[in-house]
Amino acid sequence: MPPLDSIDHIAIPVEDVASAVDWYKSTFHCEVTYQDATWAFLKFGNIQLALVIPSQHPAHIAFTNPHAEKFGALKLHRDGTRSCYVTDPAGNSVEIMAAD
Amino acid sequence: MPPLDSIDHIAIPVEDVASAVDWYKSTFHCEVTYQDATWAFLKFGNIQLALVIPSQHPAHIAFTNPHAEKFGALKLHRDGTRSCYVTDPAGNSVEIMAAD
């Protein structure tokens, strides 16, 4: 059996990135790996959590998948990852990231 | 340095549990560990994903924390876990689970 797929990150909506980052940093043991006025990226032990202003970055869940290109044309991001977006039956935004 | 905290599971809203489970099962390599008409639990490589009818179970992110009891009185669940709920500054529902 191949290994189970992994979830790379979750992006949840916040109104103010700075205050949300402060709360998560003071509440949990995590590392802030990126932060600007529109979003931040926090590293946890098993996954990364993005805090996003929804008007700038959509809330979503990002899965790694060995056949990501089957879901659509992959867009190359500045950090070298490649992905596309789909929606689940309930309309939740789902990012499919290439596993490489 | 102590290890980074982990995220135990994420619960995202769906309108119909059965169709959502079908989509996630057919889209990703994951295992369905629980399913009824109001919610389902899917196991991924690094985390679990709950699909919930929001009127029955709130969407949330669940963190494990070695000092969960500091956040409030912990409620014992049928599966033996203990947790309480708080909200982040943006109003997102956050479950704090005891690490034991």
N, CA and C atoms of all chains as a GROMACS GRO file, in nm:
protein
  600
    1MET      N    1   0.085  -0.120   0.000
    1MET     CA    2   0.000   0.000   0.000
    1MET      C    3   0.089   0.125   0.000
    2PRO      N    4   0.059   0.221  -0.088
    2PRO     CA    5   0.134   0.347  -0.083
    2PRO      C    6   0.100   0.421   0.047
    3PRO      N    7   0.189   0.510   0.090
    3PRO     CA    8   0.160   0.585   0.212
    3PRO      C    9   0.038   0.675   0.193
    4LEU      N   10  -0.029   0.706   0.303
    4LEU     CA   11  -0.142   0.798   0.297
    4LEU      C   12  -0.094   0.935   0.250
    5ASP      N   13  -0.178   1.006   0.176
    5ASP     CA   14  -0.144   1.143   0.137
    5ASP      C   15  -0.131   1.231   0.262
    6SER      N   16  -0.055   1.338   0.249
    6SER     CA   17  -0.038   1.432   0.360
    6SER      C   18  -0.102   1.566   0.329
    7ILE      N   19  -0.137   1.638   0.435
    7ILE     CA   20  -0.185   1.775   0.421
    7ILE      C   21  -0.067   1.867   0.450
    8ASP      N   22  -0.032   1.949   0.351
    8ASP     CA   23   0.086   2.035   0.365
    8ASP      C   24   0.057   2.154   0.456
    9HIS      N   25  -0.056   2.220   0.434
    9HIS     CA   26  -0.092   2.334   0.518
    9HIS      C   27  -0.242   2.359   0.513
   10ILE      N   28  -0.286   2.436   0.609
   10ILE     CA   29  -0.424   2.482   0.617
   10ILE      C   30  -0.417   2.634   0.622
   11ALA      N   31  -0.505   2.701   0.550
   11ALA     CA   32  -0.512   2.848   0.556
   11ALA      C   33  -0.647   2.887   0.611
   12ILE      N   34  -0.646   2.955   0.725
   12ILE     CA   35  -0.772   2.996   0.788
   12ILE      C   36  -0.783   3.148   0.789
   13PRO      N   37  -0.909   3.198   0.785
   13PRO     CA   38  -0.930   3.343   0.775
   13PRO      C   39  -0.907   3.414   0.907
   14VAL      N   40  -0.841   3.529   0.900
   14VAL     CA   41  -0.827   3.618   1.015
   14VAL      C   42  -0.855   3.760   0.968
   15GLU      N   43  -0.888   3.848   1.064
   15GLU     CA   44  -0.915   3.987   1.026
   15GLU      C   45  -0.789   4.072   1.033
   16ASP      N   46  -0.702   4.036   1.127
   16ASP     CA   47  -0.579   4.113   1.148
   16ASP      C   48  -0.465   4.014   1.166
   17VAL      N   49  -0.373   4.014   1.072
   17VAL     CA   50  -0.266   3.913   1.073
   17VAL      C   51  -0.179   3.927   1.198
   18ALA      N   52  -0.140   4.049   1.231
   18ALA     CA   53  -0.047   4.069   1.343
   18ALA      C   54  -0.105   4.019   1.474
   19SER      N   55  -0.230   4.051   1.501
   19SER     CA   56  -0.288   4.008   1.629
   19SER      C   57  -0.310   3.858   1.630
   20ALA      N   58  -0.343   3.802   1.516
   20ALA     CA   59  -0.360   3.656   1.510
   20ALA      C   60  -0.226   3.586   1.531
   21VAL      N   61  -0.121   3.636   1.467
   21VAL     CA   62   0.012   3.576   1.487
   21VAL      C   63   0.051   3.584   1.634
   22ASP      N   64   0.029   3.698   1.696
   22ASP     CA   65   0.062   3.712   1.838
   22ASP      C   66  -0.011   3.608   1.922
   23TRP      N   67  -0.139   3.588   1.893
   23TRP     CA   68  -0.217   3.493   1.972
   23TRP      C   69  -0.165   3.351   1.951
   24TYR      N   70  -0.141   3.312   1.827
   24TYR     CA   71  -0.094   3.174   1.802
   24TYR      C   72   0.045   3.152   1.860
   25LYS      N   73   0.131   3.253   1.849
   25LYS     CA   74   0.267   3.241   1.906
   25LYS      C   75   0.264   3.229   2.058
   26SER      N   76   0.175   3.305   2.120
   26SER     CA   77   0.172   3.303   2.267
   26SER      C   78   0.093   3.184   2.319
   27THR      N   79   0.008   3.126   2.236
   27THR     CA   80  -0.076   3.015   2.280
   27THR      C   81  -0.012   2.881   2.253
   28PHE      N   82   0.060   2.868   2.144
   28PHE     CA   83   0.118   2.739   2.104
   28PHE      C   84   0.268   2.752   2.082
   29HIS      N   85   0.336   2.638   2.084
   29HIS     CA   86   0.477   2.637   2.050
   29HIS      C   87   0.489   2.611   1.901
   30CYS      N   88   0.511   2.719   1.826
   30CYS     CA   89   0.519   2.712   1.680
   30CYS      C   90   0.619   2.816   1.634
   31GLU      N   91   0.656   2.810   1.507
   31GLU     CA   92   0.754   2.904   1.452
   31GLU      C   93   0.690   2.984   1.339
   32VAL      N   94   0.710   3.116   1.342
   32VAL     CA   95   0.660   3.202   1.234
   32VAL      C   96   0.765   3.201   1.123
   33THR      N   97   0.729   3.144   1.007
   33THR     CA   98   0.827   3.136   0.898
   33THR      C   99   0.807   3.245   0.793
   34TYR      N  100   0.691   3.312   0.796
   34TYR     CA  101   0.666   3.425   0.705
   34TYR      C  102   0.556   3.510   0.765
   35GLN      N  103   0.566   3.641   0.746
   35GLN     CA  104   0.458   3.730   0.792
   35GLN      C  105   0.462   3.860   0.715
   36ASP      N  106   0.348   3.899   0.658
   36ASP     CA  107   0.332   4.036   0.609
   36ASP      C  108   0.192   4.081   0.649
   37ALA      N  109   0.143   4.190   0.591
   37ALA     CA  110   0.015   4.244   0.636
   37ALA      C  111  -0.104   4.162   0.589
   38THR      N  112  -0.082   4.075   0.487
   38THR     CA  113  -0.196   4.004   0.430
   38THR      C  114  -0.201   3.856   0.467
   39TRP      N  115  -0.085   3.800   0.510
   39TRP     CA  116  -0.088   3.661   0.553
   39TRP      C  117   0.039   3.628   0.630
   40ALA      N  118   0.031   3.517   0.703
   40ALA     CA  119   0.147   3.467   0.778
   40ALA      C  120   0.148   3.316   0.769
   41PHE      N  121   0.266   3.258   0.790
   41PHE     CA  122   0.282   3.113   0.781
   41PHE      C  123   0.346   3.065   0.911
   42LEU      N  124   0.283   2.972   0.977
   42LEU     CA  125   0.331   2.920   1.105
   42LEU      C  126   0.364   2.772   1.089
   43LYS      N  127   0.479   2.732   1.142
   43LYS     CA  128   0.521   2.593   1.134
   43LYS      C  129   0.487   2.522   1.265
   44PHE      N  130   0.410   2.414   1.255
   44PHE     CA  131   0.381   2.327   1.369
   44PHE      C  132   0.456   2.195   1.349
   45GLY      N  133   0.443   2.107   1.447
   45GLY     CA  134   0.521   1.984   1.443
   45GLY      C  135   0.491   1.896   1.322
   46ASN      N  136   0.366   1.893   1.278
   46ASN     CA  137   0.328   1.800   1.172
   46ASN      C  138   0.269   1.869   1.049
   47ILE      N  139   0.255   2.001   1.052
   47ILE     CA  140   0.183   2.070   0.944
   47ILE      C  141   0.210   2.219   0.958
   48GLN      N  142   0.178   2.294   0.854
   48GLN     CA  143   0.191   2.440   0.859
   48GLN      C  144   0.051   2.504   0.858
   49LEU      N  145   0.041   2.616   0.928
   49LEU     CA  146  -0.087   2.688   0.937
   49LEU      C  147  -0.068   2.827   0.879
   50ALA      N  148  -0.149   2.861   0.779
   50ALA     CA  149  -0.147   2.996   0.723
   50ALA      C  150  -0.262   3.075   0.782
   51LEU      N  151  -0.235   3.200   0.817
   51LEU     CA  152  -0.338   3.293   0.865
   51LEU      C  153  -0.355   3.396   0.754
   52VAL      N  154  -0.473   3.403   0.695
   52VAL     CA  155  -0.489   3.483   0.573
   52VAL      C  156  -0.603   3.584   0.584
   53ILE      N  157  -0.581   3.701   0.524
   53ILE     CA  158  -0.690   3.797   0.504
   53ILE      C  159  -0.766   3.747   0.382
   54PRO      N  160  -0.893   3.704   0.399
   54PRO     CA  161  -0.962   3.636   0.288
   54PRO      C  162  -0.972   3.717   0.160
   55SER      N  163  -0.976   3.849   0.170
   55SER     CA  164  -0.986   3.928   0.047
   55SER      C  165  -0.856   3.922  -0.034
   56GLN      N  166  -0.747   3.883   0.031
   56GLN     CA  167  -0.617   3.877  -0.036
   56GLN      C  168  -0.577   3.733  -0.072
   57HIS      N  169  -0.609   3.639   0.015
   57HIS     CA  170  -0.570   3.500  -0.004
   57HIS      C  171  -0.687   3.412   0.042
   58PRO      N  172  -0.733   3.320  -0.040
   58PRO     CA  173  -0.848   3.240   0.000
   58PRO      C  174  -0.811   3.139   0.110
   59ALA      N  175  -0.901   3.120   0.204
   59ALA     CA  176  -0.886   3.010   0.300
   59ALA      C  177  -0.894   2.879   0.223
   60HIS      N  178  -0.812   2.780   0.261
   60HIS     CA  179  -0.810   2.654   0.188
   60HIS      C  180  -0.734   2.548   0.267
   61ILE      N  181  -0.740   2.426   0.218
   61ILE     CA  182  -0.657   2.317   0.269
   61ILE      C  183  -0.573   2.269   0.152
   62ALA      N  184  -0.442   2.249   0.177
   62ALA     CA  185  -0.350   2.211   0.069
   62ALA      C  186  -0.298   2.070   0.092
   63PHE      N  187  -0.325   1.983  -0.004
   63PHE     CA  188  -0.281   1.844   0.001
   63PHE      C  189  -0.165   1.823  -0.095
   64THR      N  190  -0.072   1.739  -0.056
   64THR     CA  191   0.029   1.696  -0.152
   64THR      C  192  -0.023   1.571  -0.221
   65ASN      N  193   0.006   1.561  -0.350
   65ASN     CA  194  -0.046   1.448  -0.427
   65ASN      C  195   0.055   1.412  -0.536
   66PRO      N  196   0.086   1.282  -0.548
   66PRO     CA  197   0.186   1.242  -0.648
   66PRO      C  198   0.139   1.262  -0.792
   67HIS      N  199   0.009   1.284  -0.811
   67HIS     CA  200  -0.044   1.304  -0.947
   67HIS      C  201  -0.117   1.438  -0.956
   68ALA      N  202  -0.057   1.542  -0.897
   68ALA     CA  203  -0.123   1.672  -0.889
   68ALA      C  204  -0.165   1.724  -1.026
   69GLU      N  205  -0.084   1.695  -1.128
   69GLU     CA  206  -0.112   1.750  -1.261
   69GLU      C  207  -0.243   1.696  -1.319
   70LYS      N  208  -0.293   1.586  -1.264
   70LYS     CA  209  -0.422   1.533  -1.312
   70LYS      C  210  -0.538   1.625  -1.276
   71PHE      N  211  -0.518   1.713  -1.177
   71PHE     CA  212  -0.627   1.798  -1.128
   71PHE      C  213  -0.636   1.930  -1.204
   72GLY      N  214  -0.532   1.962  -1.281
   72GLY     CA  215  -0.536   2.087  -1.355
   72GLY      C  216  -0.394   2.134  -1.382
   73ALA      N  217  -0.383   2.241  -1.459
   73ALA     CA  218  -0.251   2.296  -1.490
   73ALA      C  219  -0.189   2.350  -1.362
   74LEU      N  220  -0.066   2.307  -1.334
   74LEU     CA  221   0.000   2.348  -1.211
   74LEU      C  222   0.068   2.483  -1.230
   75LYS      N  223   0.048   2.570  -1.132
   75LYS     CA  224   0.111   2.702  -1.134
   75LYS      C  225   0.236   2.696  -1.048
   76LEU      N  226   0.347   2.749  -1.102
   76LEU     CA  227   0.472   2.752  -1.026
   76LEU      C  228   0.473   2.875  -0.934
   77HIS      N  229   0.495   2.851  -0.805
   77HIS     CA  230   0.497   2.961  -0.708
   77HIS      C  231   0.641   3.004  -0.681
   78ARG      N  232   0.653   3.121  -0.618
   78ARG     CA  233   0.786   3.178  -0.594
   78ARG      C  234   0.873   3.089  -0.507
   79ASP      N  235   0.811   3.008  -0.421
   79ASP     CA  236   0.890   2.922  -0.333
   79ASP      C  237   0.926   2.789  -0.400
   80GLY      N  238   0.894   2.776  -0.529
   80GLY     CA  239   0.933   2.656  -0.601
   80GLY      C  240   0.828   2.546  -0.601
   81THR      N  241   0.722   2.560  -0.521
   81THR     CA  242   0.616   2.460  -0.522
   81THR      C  243   0.527   2.482  -0.645
   82ARG      N  244   0.457   2.375  -0.687
   82ARG     CA  245   0.366   2.382  -0.800
   82ARG      C  246   0.231   2.328  -0.755
   83SER      N  247   0.123   2.396  -0.793
   83SER     CA  248  -0.008   2.352  -0.745
   83SER      C  249  -0.120   2.405  -0.834
   84CYS      N  250  -0.239   2.349  -0.811
   84CYS     CA  251  -0.361   2.404  -0.870
   84CYS      C  252  -0.470   2.399  -0.763
   85TYR      N  253  -0.579   2.467  -0.790
   85TYR     CA  254  -0.690   2.472  -0.694
   85TYR      C  255  -0.814   2.403  -0.752
   86VAL      N  256  -0.882   2.327  -0.668
   86VAL     CA  257  -1.012   2.269  -0.702
   86VAL      C  258  -1.106   2.299  -0.584
   87THR      N  259  -1.233   2.262  -0.597
   87THR     CA  260  -1.324   2.275  -0.483
   87THR      C  261  -1.385   2.139  -0.453
   88ASP      N  262  -1.408   2.113  -0.324
   88ASP     CA  263  -1.476   1.988  -0.287
   88ASP      C  264  -1.626   2.006  -0.309
   89PRO      N  265  -1.708   1.901  -0.291
   89PRO     CA  266  -1.851   1.913  -0.320
   89PRO      C  267  -1.922   2.021  -0.236
   90ALA      N  268  -1.865   2.055  -0.121
   90ALA     CA  269  -1.926   2.157  -0.037
   90ALA      C  270  -1.878   2.298  -0.070
   91GLY      N  271  -1.787   2.308  -0.168
   91GLY     CA  272  -1.737   2.439  -0.207
   91GLY      C  273  -1.611   2.483  -0.134
   92ASN      N  274  -1.557   2.397  -0.047
   92ASN     CA  275  -1.432   2.431   0.020
   92ASN      C  276  -1.319   2.435  -0.082
   93SER      N  277  -1.232   2.533  -0.070
   93SER     CA  278  -1.120   2.548  -0.162
   93SER      C  279  -1.009   2.452  -0.123
   94VAL      N  280  -0.963   2.375  -0.219
   94VAL     CA  281  -0.864   2.270  -0.197
   94VAL      C  282  -0.747   2.292  -0.293
   95GLU      N  283  -0.628   2.308  -0.238
   95GLU     CA  284  -0.508   2.321  -0.320
   95GLU      C  285  -0.443   2.183  -0.334
   96ILE      N  286  -0.406   2.149  -0.457
   96ILE     CA  287  -0.339   2.023  -0.483
   96ILE      C  288  -0.195   2.056  -0.520
   97MET      N  289  -0.102   2.014  -0.434
   97MET     CA  290   0.040   2.048  -0.455
   97MET      C  291   0.114   1.925  -0.508
   98ALA      N  292   0.202   1.947  -0.605
   98ALA     CA  293   0.288   1.839  -0.651
   98ALA      C  294   0.373   1.791  -0.535
   99ALA      N  295   0.395   1.660  -0.531
   99ALA     CA  296   0.468   1.601  -0.416
   99ALA      C  297   0.617   1.625  -0.426
  100ASP      N  298   0.668   1.666  -0.542
  100ASP     CA  299   0.814   1.683  -0.554
  100ASP      C  300   0.860   1.813  -0.491
  101MET      N  301   1.515   2.284   2.323
  101MET     CA  302   1.384   2.335   2.280
  101MET      C  303   1.283   2.220   2.279
  102PRO      N  304   1.166   2.242   2.338
  102PRO     CA  305   1.063   2.138   2.328
  102PRO      C  306   1.017   2.126   2.183
  103PRO      N  307   0.961   2.011   2.146
  103PRO     CA  308   0.913   1.997   2.008
  103PRO      C  309   0.798   2.094   1.981
  104LEU      N  310   0.782   2.128   1.855
  104LEU     CA  311   0.669   2.214   1.816
  104LEU      C  312   0.538   2.142   1.846
  105ASP      N  313   0.435   2.217   1.884
  105ASP     CA  314   0.302   2.158   1.903
  105ASP      C  315   0.252   2.100   1.770
  106SER      N  316   0.163   2.003   1.781
  106SER     CA  317   0.105   1.943   1.661
  106SER      C  318  -0.043   1.977   1.649
  107ILE      N  319  -0.093   1.970   1.527
  107ILE     CA  320  -0.236   1.985   1.503
  107ILE      C  321  -0.293   1.844   1.486
  108ASP      N  322  -0.387   1.808   1.573
  108ASP     CA  323  -0.442   1.673   1.572
  108ASP      C  324  -0.538   1.652   1.456
  109HIS      N  325  -0.628   1.748   1.438
  109HIS     CA  326  -0.723   1.736   1.328
  109HIS      C  327  -0.779   1.873   1.291
  110ILE      N  328  -0.838   1.878   1.174
  110ILE     CA  329  -0.908   1.996   1.125
  110ILE      C  330  -1.049   1.951   1.094
  111ALA      N  331  -1.148   2.030   1.129
  111ALA     CA  332  -1.288   1.999   1.094
  111ALA      C  333  -1.340   2.107   1.002
  112ILE      N  334  -1.377   2.067   0.880
  112ILE     CA  335  -1.425   2.165   0.782
  112ILE      C  336  -1.571   2.138   0.749
  113PRO      N  337  -1.644   2.244   0.714
  113PRO     CA  338  -1.788   2.230   0.691
  113PRO      C  339  -1.819   2.165   0.557
  114VAL      N  340  -1.918   2.076   0.558
  114VAL     CA  341  -1.972   2.019   0.434
  114VAL      C  342  -2.125   2.018   0.446
  115GLU      N  343  -2.191   2.009   0.330
  115GLU     CA  344  -2.337   2.006   0.333
  115GLU      C  345  -2.390   1.865   0.341
  116ASP      N  346  -2.317   1.772   0.280
  116ASP     CA  347  -2.360   1.634   0.275
  116ASP      C  348  -2.238   1.547   0.304
  117VAL      N  349  -2.242   1.475   0.415
  117VAL     CA  350  -2.123   1.401   0.458
  117VAL      C  351  -2.089   1.291   0.358
  118ALA      N  352  -2.190   1.217   0.313
  118ALA     CA  353  -2.163   1.102   0.226
  118ALA      C  354  -2.096   1.145   0.096
  119SER      N  355  -2.147   1.250   0.032
  119SER     CA  356  -2.087   1.291  -0.095
  119SER      C  357  -1.948   1.349  -0.073
  120ALA      N  358  -1.928   1.417   0.040
  120ALA     CA  359  -1.796   1.471   0.069
  120ALA      C  360  -1.696   1.358   0.093
  121VAL      N  361  -1.738   1.257   0.169
  121VAL     CA  362  -1.649   1.142   0.194
  121VAL      C  363  -1.612   1.076   0.061
  122ASP      N  364  -1.711   1.057  -0.024
  122ASP     CA  365  -1.684   0.994  -0.154
  122ASP      C  366  -1.579   1.074  -0.232
  123TRP      N  367  -1.594   1.206  -0.229
  123TRP     CA  368  -1.501   1.289  -0.305
  123TRP      C  369  -1.360   1.280  -0.246
  124TYR      N  370  -1.348   1.290  -0.116
  124TYR     CA  371  -1.213   1.285  -0.055
  124TYR      C  372  -1.150   1.147  -0.073
  125LYS      N  373  -1.231   1.042  -0.060
  125LYS     CA  374  -1.178   0.906  -0.079
  125LYS      C  375  -1.131   0.883  -0.221
  126SER      N  376  -1.207   0.936  -0.317
  126SER     CA  377  -1.170   0.912  -0.457
  126SER      C  378  -1.060   1.007  -0.504
  127THR      N  379  -1.043   1.117  -0.433
  127THR     CA  380  -0.945   1.218  -0.475
  127THR      C  381  -0.809   1.195  -0.410
  128PHE      N  382  -0.809   1.151  -0.283
  128PHE     CA  383  -0.684   1.136  -0.208
  128PHE      C  384  -0.672   0.994  -0.155
  129HIS      N  385  -0.548   0.958  -0.120
  129HIS     CA  386  -0.526   0.830  -0.054
  129HIS      C  387  -0.536   0.854   0.097
  130CYS      N  388  -0.652   0.820   0.154
  130CYS     CA  389  -0.679   0.842   0.296
  130CYS      C  390  -0.769   0.730   0.345
  131GLU      N  391  -0.784   0.720   0.476
  131GLU     CA  392  -0.868   0.614   0.534
  131GLU      C  393  -0.984   0.676   0.611
  132VAL      N  394  -1.104   0.625   0.587
  132VAL     CA  395  -1.222   0.670   0.662
  132VAL      C  396  -1.226   0.592   0.793
  133THR      N  397  -1.208   0.661   0.905
  133THR     CA  398  -1.206   0.591   1.034
  133THR      C  399  -1.339   0.604   1.108
  134TYR      N  400  -1.425   0.695   1.066
  134TYR     CA  401  -1.559   0.707   1.125
  134TYR      C  402  -1.648   0.779   1.025
  135GLN      N  403  -1.774   0.743   1.022
  135GLN     CA  404  -1.870   0.813   0.935
  135GLN      C  405  -2.012   0.791   0.984
  136ASP      N  406  -2.086   0.900   1.004
  136ASP     CA  407  -2.231   0.889   1.022
  136ASP      C  408  -2.293   1.003   0.942
  137ALA      N  409  -2.420   1.033   0.963
  137ALA     CA  410  -2.487   1.132   0.879
  137ALA      C  411  -2.444   1.275   0.911
  138THR      N  412  -2.382   1.296   1.029
  138THR     CA  413  -2.350   1.433   1.071
  138THR      C  414  -2.202   1.467   1.062
  139TRP      N  415  -2.116   1.363   1.060
  139TRP     CA  416  -1.973   1.392   1.044
  139TRP      C  417  -1.897   1.267   1.007
  140ALA      N  418  -1.775   1.287   0.958
  140ALA     CA  419  -1.687   1.175   0.924
  140ALA      C  420  -1.545   1.214   0.961
  141PHE      N  421  -1.462   1.112   0.980
  141PHE     CA  422  -1.323   1.135   1.020
  141PHE      C  423  -1.234   1.061   0.922
  142LEU      N  424  -1.142   1.134   0.858
  142LEU     CA  425  -1.052   1.077   0.758
  142LEU      C  426  -0.909   1.086   0.809
  143LYS      N  427  -0.835   0.977   0.795
  143LYS     CA  428  -0.696   0.974   0.839
  143LYS      C  429  -0.605   0.999   0.720
  144PHE      N  430  -0.520   1.102   0.731
  144PHE     CA  431  -0.416   1.128   0.632
  144PHE      C  432  -0.280   1.095   0.692
  145GLY      N  433  -0.174   1.110   0.615
  145GLY     CA  434  -0.043   1.068   0.662
  145GLY      C  435   0.004   1.141   0.786
  146ASN      N  436  -0.029   1.269   0.797
  146ASN     CA  437   0.025   1.349   0.907
  146ASN      C  438  -0.081   1.410   0.996
  147ILE      N  439  -0.210   1.391   0.965
  147ILE     CA  440  -0.316   1.462   1.037
  147ILE      C  441  -0.448   1.396   1.003
  148GLN      N  442  -0.550   1.427   1.080
  148GLN     CA  443  -0.684   1.376   1.051
  148GLN      C  444  -0.772   1.493   1.005
  149LEU      N  445  -0.865   1.462   0.916
  149LEU     CA  446  -0.957   1.563   0.862
  149LEU      C  447  -1.099   1.522   0.895
  150ALA      N  448  -1.172   1.608   0.965
  150ALA     CA  449  -1.313   1.583   0.994
  150ALA      C  450  -1.398   1.662   0.894
  151LEU      N  451  -1.502   1.599   0.843
  151LEU     CA  452  -1.600   1.664   0.756
  151LEU      C  453  -1.727   1.674   0.838
  152VAL      N  454  -1.773   1.795   0.865
  152VAL     CA  455  -1.882   1.814   0.962
  152VAL      C  456  -1.998   1.894   0.904
  153ILE      N  457  -2.120   1.855   0.944
  153ILE     CA  458  -2.237   1.938   0.920
  153ILE      C  459  -2.234   2.047   1.027
  154PRO      N  460  -2.216   2.174   0.988
  154PRO     CA  461  -2.191   2.278   1.090
  154PRO      C  462  -2.301   2.291   1.195
  155SER      N  463  -2.425   2.261   1.160
  155SER     CA  464  -2.531   2.273   1.259
  155SER      C  465  -2.520   2.167   1.368
  156GLN      N  466  -2.442   2.062   1.341
  156GLN     CA  467  -2.426   1.953   1.438
  156GLN      C  468  -2.291   1.958   1.508
  157HIS      N  469  -2.188   1.996   1.434
  157HIS     CA  470  -2.052   1.997   1.489
  157HIS      C  471  -1.981   2.120   1.433
  158PRO      N  472  -1.924   2.203   1.518
  158PRO     CA  473  -1.860   2.325   1.466
  158PRO      C  474  -1.732   2.294   1.391
  159ALA      N  475  -1.709   2.367   1.283
  159ALA     CA  476  -1.579   2.362   1.217
  159ALA      C  477  -1.474   2.416   1.313
  160HIS      N  478  -1.356   2.357   1.314
  160HIS     CA  479  -1.252   2.401   1.408
  160HIS      C  480  -1.118   2.340   1.370
  161ILE      N  481  -1.015   2.386   1.438
  161ILE     CA  482  -0.882   2.324   1.431
  161ILE      C  483  -0.847   2.278   1.571
  162ALA      N  484  -0.797   2.155   1.583
  162ALA     CA  485  -0.768   2.098   1.715
  162ALA      C  486  -0.618   2.081   1.733
  163PHE      N  487  -0.563   2.147   1.834
  163PHE     CA  488  -0.421   2.141   1.866
  163PHE      C  489  -0.402   2.053   1.990
  164THR      N  490  -0.295   1.976   1.990
  164THR     CA  491  -0.257   1.910   2.115
  164THR      C  492  -0.166   2.003   2.192
  165ASN      N  493  -0.182   2.004   2.324
  165ASN     CA  494  -0.103   2.095   2.407
  165ASN      C  495  -0.074   2.029   2.540
  166PRO      N  496   0.053   2.035   2.585
  166PRO     CA  497   0.087   1.968   2.711
  166PRO      C  498   0.024   2.035   2.833
  167HIS      N  499  -0.028   2.155   2.816
  167HIS     CA  500  -0.090   2.226   2.928
  167HIS      C  501  -0.234   2.264   2.893
  168ALA      N  502  -0.307   2.171   2.833
  168ALA     CA  503  -0.442   2.199   2.784
  168ALA      C  504  -0.533   2.252   2.895
  169GLU      N  505  -0.514   2.202   3.017
  169GLU     CA  506  -0.603   2.240   3.127
  169GLU      C  507  -0.593   2.388   3.161
  170LYS      N  508  -0.485   2.454   3.118
  170LYS     CA  509  -0.472   2.598   3.142
  170LYS      C  510  -0.576   2.678   3.063
  171PHE      N  511  -0.629   2.618   2.956
  171PHE     CA  512  -0.721   2.690   2.868
  171PHE      C  513  -0.866   2.680   2.913
  172GLY      N  514  -0.895   2.590   3.007
  172GLY     CA  515  -1.032   2.574   3.053
  172GLY      C  516  -1.055   2.433   3.103
  173ALA      N  517  -1.173   2.409   3.159
  173ALA     CA  518  -1.206   2.276   3.209
  173ALA      C  519  -1.212   2.179   3.091
  174LEU      N  520  -1.141   2.069   3.103
  174LEU     CA  521  -1.136   1.972   2.994
  174LEU      C  522  -1.255   1.878   3.002
  175LYS      N  523  -1.317   1.855   2.888
  175LYS     CA  524  -1.430   1.762   2.880
  175LYS      C  525  -1.380   1.628   2.828
  176LEU      N  526  -1.419   1.521   2.895
  176LEU     CA  527  -1.379   1.387   2.853
  176LEU      C  528  -1.472   1.338   2.743
  177HIS      N  529  -1.414   1.298   2.629
  177HIS     CA  530  -1.495   1.250   2.517
  177HIS      C  531  -1.500   1.098   2.516
  178ARG      N  532  -1.593   1.044   2.438
  178ARG     CA  533  -1.614   0.899   2.436
  178ARG      C  534  -1.491   0.821   2.390
  179ASP      N  535  -1.407   0.886   2.309
  179ASP     CA  536  -1.287   0.816   2.260
  179ASP      C  537  -1.170   0.828   2.358
  180GLY      N  538  -1.194   0.886   2.476
  180GLY     CA  539  -1.089   0.893   2.577
  180GLY      C  540  -1.008   1.021   2.575
  181THR      N  541  -1.023   1.103   2.468
  181THR     CA  542  -0.950   1.230   2.464
  181THR      C  543  -1.018   1.332   2.555
  182ARG      N  544  -0.941   1.432   2.596
  182ARG     CA  545  -0.994   1.539   2.680
  182ARG      C  546  -0.959   1.672   2.615
  183SER      N  547  -1.054   1.765   2.614
  183SER     CA  548  -1.028   1.892   2.545
  183SER      C  549  -1.122   2.000   2.593
  184CYS      N  550  -1.089   2.124   2.554
  184CYS     CA  551  -1.180   2.237   2.571
  184CYS      C  552  -1.171   2.322   2.444
  185TYR      N  553  -1.265   2.414   2.429
  185TYR     CA  554  -1.268   2.500   2.311
  185TYR      C  555  -1.242   2.645   2.350
  186VAL      N  556  -1.163   2.712   2.266
  186VAL     CA  557  -1.144   2.857   2.280
  186VAL      C  558  -1.163   2.917   2.140
  187THR      N  559  -1.156   3.048   2.129
  187THR     CA  560  -1.160   3.111   1.996
  187THR      C  561  -1.035   3.197   1.979
  188ASP      N  562  -0.985   3.202   1.856
  188ASP     CA  563  -0.871   3.290   1.830
  188ASP      C  564  -0.924   3.433   1.809
  189PRO      N  565  -0.837   3.532   1.794
  189PRO     CA  566  -0.883   3.671   1.784
  189PRO      C  567  -0.978   3.696   1.667
  190ALA      N  568  -0.974   3.611   1.566
  190ALA     CA  569  -1.062   3.629   1.451
  190ALA      C  570  -1.194   3.555   1.468
  191GLY      N  571  -1.210   3.483   1.580
  191GLY     CA  572  -1.334   3.410   1.603
  191GLY      C  573  -1.332   3.267   1.555
  192ASN      N  574  -1.219   3.221   1.503
  192ASN     CA  575  -1.210   3.080   1.463
  192ASN      C  576  -1.216   2.991   1.587
  193SER      N  577  -1.288   2.881   1.576
  193SER     CA  578  -1.302   2.788   1.688
  193SER      C  579  -1.177   2.700   1.695
  194VAL      N  580  -1.117   2.694   1.814
  194VAL     CA  581  -0.992   2.621   1.835
  194VAL      C  582  -1.012   2.523   1.950
  195GLU      N  583  -0.990   2.396   1.923
  195GLU     CA  584  -0.999   2.294   2.028
  195GLU      C  585  -0.858   2.270   2.083
  196ILE      N  586  -0.848   2.267   2.215
  196ILE     CA  587  -0.720   2.238   2.280
  196ILE      C  588  -0.732   2.101   2.343
  197MET      N  589  -0.652   2.007   2.293
  197MET     CA  590  -0.660   1.869   2.340
  197MET      C  591  -0.541   1.838   2.433
  198ALA      N  592  -0.567   1.767   2.540
  198ALA     CA  593  -0.458   1.721   2.626
  198ALA      C  594  -0.367   1.630   2.545
  199ALA      N  595  -0.237   1.641   2.571
  199ALA     CA  596  -0.140   1.567   2.491
  199ALA      C  597  -0.134   1.420   2.531
  200ASP      N  598  -0.192   1.385   2.646
  200ASP     CA  599  -0.183   1.244   2.690
  200ASP      C  600  -0.281   1.156   2.614
   0.00000   0.00000   0.00000
